[in-house]
Amino acid sequence: MPPVERRAFPREALHFPLRWEDGSLAHMHDVSPEGLYVWVEPRAPIHDWVSVEFTDPRSGLRYRAYGQVLRIDPGVTRTGVALRLHSGGFSRTP
């Protein structure tokens, strides 16, 4: 029997570099209106709540968000982290 889908919104593939809360580089794998799935380095700190940031150089928009960690998928070369976003927004980069 296939697993039951519990997401309120479908995910959209979006591969984008972002800055993890400790300043290290992470990679967004997909996004929905309520969350992100991110790949981080295996030794990156993962707390119950994390902040992430990415900038689109074409538009000059920066997005900063604060999210709750829902799931951690450990791996050898990267760790997957599912986040539910609780606050965040766009701003202009200087």
Buried (B, 14 or more C-beta within 10 A) or exposed (E): EEEEEEEEEEBEEEEBEBBBBBEEEBBBBBBBEEBBBBBBBEEBEBEEEBBBBBBEEEEEEBBBBBBBBEEEEEEEEBBBBBBEBEEBEEEEEE
